[in-house]
């Protein structure tokens, strides 16, 4: 189901109940770019520590926008022995809530945009119809502002912007606005004596509206309800209404409800993430570290500096995660699956010894056909990620005694994969462990090597040919980490110039 | 006429001849954002020097993308006594030329994007169908690379990436690729003895293709033409063709022509700017400083640090500019035109004492109706900018003896407005003078004032009420420039705490 600003409000209930009833959820995000900094080989060096990798992704990837969020809910139907799925494809965009709310800037990377364009991505759905959102701080701030404004208006103090030395007395009206304000006072005085109920003042500037509020608060403390209204052309003007105390309260109540609804609308897509989070359901993703980081960054809070703090925040937002790329790269799948990209994985788990799960799209939802690939649409990618998880989980069930054909998301056999996120292109640390310390492999067989910038990987292979197999992790044009296959091979003094080298202290090294 | 990647090549001739035959051109740009830095009041402080303003715009506005470029050509038809116009609306996007070419990143500002969305802007035309472009450095670099590669291939040295110590001998083929390469050698040997003309190798990785080129260059130095070809699915494979010397030359010539055309395609939209530049025609814009800066930045060269250098580059690219916002803000128009925004100006110059010019849209072009405003489409904005220029220029003609109803773009009466760009919100320097030193107004009646952050403009008015009229230029929450109406009013020692103050040295102050 495609969800944009237009149908979001009507769809939210459907989303929440799909999440509530699901056995597990699959998610995927599409971004306006991947890396704003160094080239990919430096961004994802093969010998990064988890701390370094987190710091690099945080620094170089978070200024992009997650603008399409795919969610596919999977609910197992015992009777039919099949999964009922509900796929959603949300377009999100940080449309500013009002003139004073933050005006977010984000980066687009031409190659990413061009790639999505080649996949038929509809950018108008993002930029024209994207669902707005607020993170938790912004939501709290907005609710407090609204509360404060209400209290002050009730006390007749006016809005916060009026608190300045000069507002203790009557409004200071600059010379050029005096005529204008005097005309307003005349009109309001006439309203109080004539038979009209309502007075619509002419559209005017924000500054003039301030002056009007200040003046009316000062001069007429009772019997009036003053409110800013917008014309169809988005021009703002002030409406003054004669009211008794009861009507005044009723109108204030209405205004409060309207404001409350506007605030909920502004929180927007974040409410979907809140619902996922509150459900505590297993959330499955493929190579999902960036998806998780972006989701927290946009819809919860700025990412913490420290990796340990990030792990804690993540466990609050997503108490149970599973990464299908990690699963596919781990025993017993590692030997069977040669290419763990999502598209290839999805093809492989259709073949023996895997079995394609039986799935049925719930009524009213768009049904995907995996034969007609719609890769890189977030909803579709979430859907096939869920399929991969089911096939691999069920395969694990075949080792049980007695074998089980259906493995649930709560089963012990998938537990070893919980809360471990795949770390791309790190040689010796396969995953980020969200619920404990990370692996700390020995790295004393790793050399830091510098060389002329014309050198290629093959030159390094030649140089180290005496040492058998090596792994090269490029740092930049003139340096790399070279991992020898055995520790005892590293003997200082063995190499001669011009090949400078040093023992590496990867774990403490700042890249 | 809408111009995208799809019809650009077919349209370029039409564009060039429209520019060549025109009496003057009008331009306008739409951007992905305006300011990446401080708020607008700090970005455009009323007492900026031209150097400061240029530095701020360069720093805070150039990371946005100019993604729609409007051009409207105006040619006066003496017989019909009317202008024939040709409006173009170009969508541009920095689609990377190939895998090694720069992958541009640009910033989007939510409020700007949301504003354009509300005006019906079609983002897919930018991101999916935008015309690519290269600046001059990128173009030169690409042409040099292509030249170099050709020379090396002709000399049998292979592509530049092969120059490494190991390429002096036979290719170093890593163990895991040896089988693959041996199979290729076998196939090529078979080709040389059998009756086939062409051998299509299977698609393979870039690294494997390198190995193949290296190996074939080394083993078979004559009689073969080797080329990388792309399948419909964008998979790359190597084609080996048996050739004699003559055919080899012919194929190389074809390849060169193909490369040349690809290069021209990559230069893309910049060719339109080159044509405008080369024509030397008067280019009219409304409040055009940012348009000019973006145009030079994207399609010519990174903006120079120094304002004087910027002026020189600008005069090379656009030898004759005219800003209608400056014109409308200057005598004799200043007194007649209260609001110089483009939309309002366009309405005002339709009324007496102005006359709407007679215009006719050239055949085959979309004709705009100014009654149905299409503001913020760059082509439309360029069109009405041109109309405003004509009306104002013709009004100046009414003062000549004898009065002239038609004033050409070359007339003496518009010359005073040439090469002066409007400076937004600077109190005492109306324009940037591209062909000489800028105005240096006295600023010794200006105070730098600091105050508690609760203060509003009205508090400053009160504080300085004894000094008559003042002008306030906010710097941030707690400081501003205050301009008194007369110099001799500034007397140090007159103010007491808590209002700290100091004489300002605006011209030397770094903001």
Interface residues (C-beta under 8 A of the other chain):
Chain A: X32 X33 X36 X65 X93 X94 X95 X96 X103 X104 X105 X106 X107 X108 X109 X110 X111 X113 X114 X116 X117 X121 X122 X123 X124 X126 X127 X128 X161 X163 X164 X165 X166 X172 X174 X454 X455 X456 X458 X459 X461 X462
Chain B: X32 X33 X36 X65 X93 X94 X95 X96 X103 X104 X105 X106 X107 X108 X109 X110 X111 X113 X114 X116 X117 X121 X122 X123 X124 X126 X127 X128 X161 X163 X164 X165 X166 X172 X174 X454 X455 X456 X458 X459 X461 X462
